[in-house]
Amino acid sequence: MYEMQKVDKKFPGVHALKTVDFNIKRGEIVGLVGENGAGKSTLMKIIYGAYQPDSGKILLNGNEVNFANPREALASGIGMVFQEQSLIPSLTIMENIFLGYEGQFVHFGMINWKAMATAARVQLAKVKLDLDPATITSKLSFAQRQLVELAKVLTLEERVKGDLVILLDEPTSVLAEEEVELLFKLIRELTTRASFIFVSHRIDEVMTISDRIYVLKDGNVVDVVVKGQSSIEAIQHKMVGRNVDKEYYREHRQKPFDESKVLFELSEVSLPGRVKNASLKLHSGEVLCLVGAEGSGREAIVRALYGMVTPTSGQLSIKGAAMEQASPRAAVERGVGYVPRERKIEGIVSGMNVYENLTLSQLGKYSTRGVLKIAQEKALARDWISKLSIKASSENADCGNLSGGNQQKVVLAKWRSGGSDIMLLDHPTRGLDIGAKEDVYEMIRDMCEAGVGILLVADTFEEAIGLSHTIAVIKDGQIQKQFDTKQGAKPTPFDLLHHMI
C-alpha cells in the first residue's frame, strides 16, 4: 500500500536517513523501533509530508507521490498521532478535532456549533471517550488529550474514500493498562480500513501489536522482524548495537544517603483539591520516589516544590527555610531544578539553540550590565555536550531538532550546570529509548554521589523500585505508606499496588 525506496534525508551535521527501504501492506500493523536519534521521527515526518526526502521514491498504491506538506498527505489518507501532541490547549475539543476543516459546519458565514458538537461526539465515540465536545482542551488529562488526538485523525474515515495509513508516535506513553488494551482493540478493528505504523520504546507492546517490526539504528534499517520470530533482548541488542546492561537501574551504585542533611521538608502540607496533610523529607544523596495513579497528587507535590502551586495549609521548607512566597524563581534561587514530563512544552525552548537553553535559568552569571557573555555560554555548552554525550552537531544546534533523549540531557545539564542540588524529575525517561534511559539512570546515580537530592515520579514500578532509596505511595492525595528500598530489601510491584488501590 505504501512504500519507500532508497529514501535519504540529511540535516546540517546529521545524516538522519540513509537510503531507507520501507513498506506497509494493506491492513497491516508495522512497528518501528530504534534509539532516540536513530531516524524514526524523520521517517515518520517524511511519510506525513512534514519533511521531503533529499532522494529516493515514495509510492502510494503503486503511484509515486511527493507530499509538499501534511495537508496533502491527509488528503491522500495519511494521518499522524503525535507523541508531543498537536492539539491547541485554548481551543475546545471539537475545534481541535475539526481544525482546518470547519467549512463543513459553516452556513452564511457562521459556524453551526451544534452540528460540530454532534459530529465530534461521533469521533469521540470511536475512542470510547465520553466528554463534552465544548470542553476546553487544556482541562483534559494528558491521556485524554492523546485519545482526542486519535479521534482527530480518525476523521479521515469520513473524508477519504480509499484505505488509510495512520502513524502512531508513542501513543501509549501516558496511557494506563486498560487504556492501552482499548487502543490496541481499536487498532485491530480499524485494520479493515487502515494500515498502522506503530512507534514506541515499549518493545513488548510493539511485539504484541505489530505484524512486522523495522529496527532502525543511525539512520539505517538494520533488520525487519516478523511477528513471533525474535525476542525483546534480541531487538534491543540490534537497536543499541550492544547487550543491555543487566544492572539496568545501576543498583550497585546505590549508596546510603546522608540522613543528617535534610534538603526539603513537607509538614502536613495540603494543596488545593489535590493533596491532604502530606509529610515528606528529602535528604542529600537520596532518591525519593512518589508512586500513585494518575491524579493521585504526586505531580502536584512536585509542582508545589517548584513554586507553581501554593499550599493551603502546612509548611514547606527548603534547606531549613520556610517557603513563604511560592514561585519558581524563589525555588531556583534555593537550588531547585525541575525536569517536567512534557519537556517540549515546559523543559526546553524550541527555536533556541543548546547553549541558550543551557544558560536560560542562570543568565545573571553570563551577563555584564545586560550584555551576554556568549563565548562563555558556548564554552559551558561544549563542556556539557561532552560530559553527557549529547548528540548535537554543535552548541549552536536548535534544541527543538534534537531527539527526545538529547533534549532531556540538555534540561538536566541546565540545572546541574547551575548548581541545583535538589532535582525534581517528573517522568524523566518518558518517551526515551533504552539507551537514553540508561544514560539518565547513570546521571541519577552521579547526582546522588555528588550529594544531590532527587524527587522522582517514575514511569514504571520497576523504575521506581530500581532507582529509589525511599518510596512514598500516594492515593487520593494522601500518603498511604513509605518504603525503605535498600539494596537487597526492595519491595515488589505488588507491595506498591496494594497501597495504591
C-alpha positions in Angstrom: 0.0 0.0 0.0 2.8 2.4 0.9 6.5 2.1 0.0 9.7 4.0 0.4 12.6 3.1 -2.0 16.1 4.3 -1.1 14.9 7.4 0.8 17.7 9.6 2.0 17.5 12.7 4.3 20.2 15.0 5.7 20.2 17.9 8.1 23.1 20.2 8.9 25.6 17.9 10.6 23.2 14.9 10.7 22.6 12.2 8.2 19.1 11.2 9.5 18.1 8.5 7.0 20.5 6.6 4.8 18.8 5.0 1.6 16.0 3.5 3.6 13.6 0.9 2.2 10.3 0.6 4.0 6.9 -0.7 3.1 3.5 -1.5 4.6 0.8 -3.7 3.2 -3.0 -3.1 3.3 -4.4 -3.8 6.7 -1.0 -4.4 8.3 0.4 -3.1 11.6 4.1 -2.3 11.3 6.2 -1.5 14.3 9.1 1.0 14.2 11.8 0.9 16.9 15.2 2.4 17.4 17.2 4.6 19.8 16.5 8.3 20.1 18.3 9.8 17.1 18.0 6.6 15.0 15.8 8.3 12.4 12.3 7.2 13.5 10.9 10.7 13.8 12.4 11.8 10.4 11.0 8.7 8.7 7.5 9.4 10.2 7.6 13.1 9.2 8.5 12.2 5.6 5.6 9.8 5.5 3.3 12.5 6.9 4.6 15.2 4.5 6.3 17.4 7.1 9.7 16.7 5.6 10.6 16.0 2.0 13.3 13.4 1.1 16.5 14.5 -0.5 16.5 11.5 -2.8 14.6 8.2 -3.3 11.0 7.4 -4.2 7.7 7.2 -2.3 4.9 5.1 -3.7 1.2 5.1 -2.5 -0.9 2.3 -4.1 1.8 1.9 -6.7 1.8 5.6 -7.7 4.7 7.8 -7.0 3.8 10.7 -4.6 5.6 13.8 -3.4 3.8 15.4 -0.5 4.7 19.1 -0.1 3.1 19.4 3.3 1.0 17.4 5.8 -2.3 18.7 4.3 -1.5 16.9 1.0 -0.7 13.7 3.0 -4.0 14.0 4.9 -5.9 14.4 1.6 -4.4 11.1 0.5 -5.4 9.3 3.7 -2.2 9.6 5.8 -2.7 10.8 9.3 -0.5 11.0 12.4 -1.0 10.9 16.2 1.9 12.9 17.6 4.0 12.0 20.7 4.2 15.6 21.8 0.6 16.3 20.8 -0.6 18.8 18.2 -3.7 20.0 20.0 -4.2 23.7 20.8 -4.9 23.9 24.5 -7.0 27.1 24.4 -9.5 25.6 21.8 -12.4 23.2 22.6 -12.2 19.5 21.9 -14.5 19.9 18.8 -12.5 22.8 17.5 -9.3 20.7 17.7 -10.9 17.7 16.1 -12.0 19.7 13.0 -9.2 22.3 13.0 -8.7 23.3 9.3 -11.9 21.5 8.2 -14.5 23.8 9.8 -16.0 24.7 6.5 -18.4 21.8 6.6 -20.2 23.4 9.5 -20.3 27.0 8.1 -23.7 28.4 7.0 -24.0 32.0 5.8 -20.6 32.8 7.4 -21.5 31.4 10.8 -20.3 28.1 12.4 -23.1 25.8 13.4 -21.6 24.8 16.8 -24.4 22.3 17.5 -23.6 20.4 14.3 -19.9 20.4 15.0 -20.6 19.1 18.6 -22.7 16.3 17.1 -20.0 15.3 14.6 -17.3 15.5 17.3 -19.3 13.1 19.5 -19.2 10.5 16.7 -15.4 10.8 16.6 -15.0 10.7 20.4 -17.2 7.5 20.5 -14.7 5.8 18.2 -12.1 6.1 21.0 -14.6 5.4 23.8 -14.3 9.0 25.2 -17.5 10.3 26.9 -16.7 14.1 27.0 -18.5 17.3 26.3 -17.1 18.4 22.9 -17.2 22.0 24.1 -14.7 21.3 26.9 -11.5 23.4 26.7 -8.7 21.0 25.8 -6.3 22.4 28.4 -8.7 20.9 31.1 -8.1 17.4 29.9 -5.6 14.9 31.3 -2.6 14.0 29.1 -4.2 10.6 28.5 -7.5 12.2 27.4 -5.7 14.5 25.0 -3.9 11.6 23.5 -7.2 9.9 22.7 -8.6 13.2 21.3 -5.5 13.2 19.0 -6.5 9.8 17.7 -10.2 10.8 17.3 -8.9 13.8 15.3 -7.0 11.5 12.9 -10.0 9.1 12.6 -12.0 11.9 10.9 -10.1 10.8 7.8 -12.6 7.9 7.7 -15.3 10.3 6.6 -13.1 12.5 4.4 -11.1 9.9 2.4 -12.5 7.2 0.1 -9.6 4.9 0.0 -7.8 3.0 2.7 -5.8 5.0 5.3 -2.3 5.0 6.7 -2.2 6.1 10.4 1.0 6.8 12.1 1.1 6.4 15.9 4.1 8.1 17.5 4.4 6.8 21.2 0.6 6.6 21.6 0.8 4.6 24.8 3.4 6.6 26.7 0.8 8.1 29.2 -2.0 5.5 29.0 -3.0 3.2 31.8 -3.0 -0.6 31.1 -6.8 -0.7 30.4 -6.4 2.3 28.0 -3.6 0.6 26.1 -5.8 -2.5 25.8 -8.6 -0.3 24.4 -6.3 1.4 22.0 -5.0 -2.0 20.7 -8.6 -3.2 20.3 -9.4 -0.1 18.3 -6.3 -0.5 16.1 -7.2 -4.1 15.3 -10.8 -3.2 14.5 -9.6 -0.4 12.2 -7.3 -2.6 10.1 -10.3 -3.4 7.8 -9.9 0.2 6.6 -6.4 1.3 7.7 -2.8 0.3 8.0 -0.9 1.4 11.0 2.7 2.4 11.7 3.3 2.0 15.5 6.3 3.7 17.1 7.1 3.0 20.8 10.0 2.5 23.1 8.0 -0.2 24.9 9.3 -3.1 22.9 6.9 -5.6 24.5 3.9 -3.5 23.2 5.4 -3.3 19.7 5.8 -7.0 19.6 2.3 -7.6 20.8 0.5 -5.3 18.3 2.8 -5.5 15.2 2.8 -7.9 12.2 6.4 -6.8 11.3 8.9 -4.6 13.1 11.5 -2.4 11.4 14.6 -1.8 13.6 16.5 1.5 12.9 20.0 2.4 14.0 21.9 5.5 13.0 19.6 6.2 10.0 19.7 2.6 8.7 17.2 -0.2 8.7 19.3 -2.9 10.4 16.6 -5.6 10.5 12.9 -6.4 9.7 11.5 -8.8 12.3 8.4 -10.9 11.6 5.9 -11.3 14.5 6.9 -14.2 16.8 10.4 -14.6 15.3 12.5 -12.6 17.8 12.8 -11.7 21.4 12.8 -8.4 23.3 16.5 -8.8 24.1 17.5 -9.5 20.5 15.7 -6.4 19.3 17.2 -4.3 22.0 20.7 -5.5 21.0 20.0 -4.6 17.4 18.8 -1.1 18.4 21.8 -0.2 20.6 24.5 -2.3 19.0 25.4 -4.0 22.3 24.0 -6.1 25.0 21.8 -4.1 27.5 23.5 -3.9 30.9 21.7 -6.3 33.2 22.3 -3.8 36.0 19.8 -1.7 34.2 19.0 0.7 37.1 22.6 0.8 38.4 21.6 -0.6 41.8 25.2 -1.5 42.6 25.8 2.3 42.7 23.1 2.9 45.3 24.8 4.2 48.4 23.2 5.2 51.8 22.1 8.9 51.8 23.1 11.5 54.4 20.3 11.4 57.0 21.7 14.4 58.8 21.2 16.7 55.9 17.5 17.5 55.0 17.2 19.3 51.7 13.4 19.8 51.8 10.6 19.0 54.2 6.8 19.0 53.8 5.0 19.1 57.1 1.2 18.4 57.0 1.0 20.2 53.6 -2.3 20.4 51.8 -2.7 21.5 48.2 -6.0 22.8 46.7 -8.2 19.8 45.8 -5.2 17.5 45.4 -3.1 16.7 48.5 -4.1 16.3 52.1 -1.7 16.6 55.0 1.4 15.3 53.3 4.6 15.0 55.3 7.8 14.1 53.5 11.6 14.7 53.8 14.3 14.5 51.1 17.9 14.1 52.2 21.2 14.8 50.5 22.1 11.9 48.1 18.6 10.3 48.3 16.2 9.3 45.6 12.7 9.7 47.0 10.1 8.3 44.5 6.4 9.2 44.6 4.2 6.3 43.4 0.5 6.6 42.7 -2.2 6.5 40.0 -2.7 9.4 37.6 -4.3 12.2 39.5 -3.2 10.8 42.9 -1.4 14.0 43.8 2.2 13.1 43.2 2.6 15.6 40.3 1.0 18.3 42.5 3.7 17.8 45.2 6.4 18.1 42.6 5.0 21.3 41.2 4.5 22.7 44.7 8.1 22.2 45.5 8.9 24.2 42.3 6.7 27.0 43.5 4.0 26.5 40.9 1.3 25.5 43.4 0.8 27.2 46.8 -0.1 25.1 49.8 -3.4 25.9 51.5 -2.1 24.7 54.9 1.0 23.2 56.4 4.6 24.2 55.9 7.1 23.6 53.1 10.7 24.3 53.8 13.8 24.1 51.7 17.2 23.7 53.5 15.6 24.7 56.7 14.0 27.9 55.5 10.2 28.1 55.1 8.9 28.9 51.6 6.6 31.8 52.4 6.1 33.2 48.9 6.0 30.3 46.5 7.3 30.9 43.0 9.6 29.1 40.5 12.1 32.0 40.8 12.4 31.5 44.6 12.7 27.8 44.2 15.5 28.1 41.6 17.4 30.6 43.9 17.3 27.9 46.6 18.9 25.3 44.3 15.8 23.6 43.0 15.8 22.2 39.4 12.7 20.9 37.6 12.6 18.4 34.8 8.9 18.3 33.6 7.1 15.4 32.0 6.3 17.5 28.9 9.8 18.6 28.0 8.8 20.1 24.6 6.3 22.4 26.3 7.9 23.2 29.7 11.5 21.8 29.6 13.2 23.3 26.5 12.5 26.3 24.3 12.4 25.2 20.6 13.9 27.7 18.3 16.7 28.5 20.8 20.0 26.6 20.5 21.6 24.3 23.0 23.8 26.9 24.7 20.9 29.4 25.1 18.7 26.6 26.7 21.5 25.6 29.0 22.0 29.1 30.5 18.4 30.2 30.5 18.0 29.7 34.2 21.3 31.4 35.1 21.7 34.4 32.8 22.9 36.5 35.6 26.1 34.5 35.7 26.6 35.0 32.0 26.0 38.7 31.5 27.5 42.0 32.4 25.3 45.1 32.5 22.7 43.4 30.4 25.2 42.1 27.8 25.5 38.4 27.4 28.9 36.6 27.5 28.2 34.4 24.6 31.7 32.9 24.4 31.4 31.7 28.0 27.9 30.3 27.3 29.2 28.4 24.4 32.1 27.0 26.3 29.8 25.8 29.1 27.6 24.1 26.5 30.5 22.4 24.8 31.6 21.1 28.2 28.2 19.6 29.0 27.7 18.2 25.5 31.0 16.3 26.0 30.1 15.3 29.6 26.7 13.9 28.8 27.4 12.7 25.2 24.7 14.9 23.9 24.2 14.2 20.2 24.1 17.6 18.6 26.0 19.0 15.6 27.3 21.8 17.9 26.3 24.1 20.7 24.5 26.2 18.1 22.1 23.4 17.1 18.4 24.2 17.6 17.3 22.3 20.7 13.9 21.6 19.1 15.6 19.5 16.5 17.3 17.2 18.9 16.0 13.7 19.7 13.9 13.3 22.9 16.8 11.8 24.9 19.2 14.5 24.0 16.6 17.2 24.8 16.3 15.6 28.2 20.0 15.7 28.7 20.0 19.4 27.9 17.3 20.0 30.5 19.3 18.1 33.1 22.5 19.9 32.2 20.7 23.2 32.5 20.1 22.6 36.2 23.3 20.8 37.1 25.5 23.4 35.4 23.6 26.0 37.5 24.5 24.1 40.7 21.0 22.8 41.6 21.2 20.3 44.4 17.5 19.4 44.6 16.2 17.8 41.4 12.5 17.3 40.7 12.3 14.7 38.0 8.7 14.2 36.7 8.8 11.1 34.4 12.4 11.8 33.2 12.5 8.8 30.9 9.1 9.1 29.3 9.4 8.5 25.5 13.1 7.7 25.7 14.7 4.6 24.2 16.5 2.0 26.2 20.0 3.5 25.6 18.9 7.0 26.6 17.2 5.7 29.7 20.5 4.1 30.8 22.2 7.4 30.3 19.6 9.1 32.6 20.0 6.4 35.2 23.7 6.9 35.2 23.2 10.6 35.7 20.8 10.0 38.6 23.5 7.9 40.3 26.1 10.5 39.5 24.0 13.2 41.1 23.4 11.2 44.2 27.1 10.7 44.7 27.5 14.5 44.4 25.0 15.0 47.2 22.0 16.0 45.1 18.6 15.0 46.5 16.2 13.7 43.8 12.4 13.7 44.0 11.3 11.2 41.3 8.0 10.4 39.6 8.9 7.3 37.7 7.4 5.8 34.5 7.0 2.2 35.9 7.0 0.3 39.2 10.3 -1.3 38.2 11.9 2.0 37.6 10.7 3.4 40.9 11.9 0.3 42.8 15.2 0.1 41.0 16.3 3.7 41.4 14.9 4.8 44.8 16.2 4.8 48.3 12.6 5.6 49.6 9.2 5.2 48.0 6.1 7.1 49.2 2.8 5.6 47.9 0.0 8.2 47.3 -3.7 7.6 46.9 -6.4 10.2 46.7 -4.0 12.9 47.8 -2.8 11.2 50.9 0.5 9.3 51.6 -0.6 5.8 52.4 2.8 4.1 53.0 6.6 4.8 52.9 9.0 2.0 51.9 12.7 1.9 52.7 14.2 0.5 49.5 17.7 -0.5 50.5 19.7 -2.8 48.2 18.6 -6.4 48.8 15.4 -5.3 50.6 13.3 -3.7 47.9 9.5 -4.1 47.7 7.8 -5.8 44.8 5.4 -4.0 42.4 2.5 -5.9 44.2 3.6 -4.3 47.5 3.2 -0.9 46.0 0.0 -1.7 44.2 -1.6 -2.9 47.4 -1.5 0.6 48.8 -2.4 2.4 45.6 -5.9 0.8 45.1 
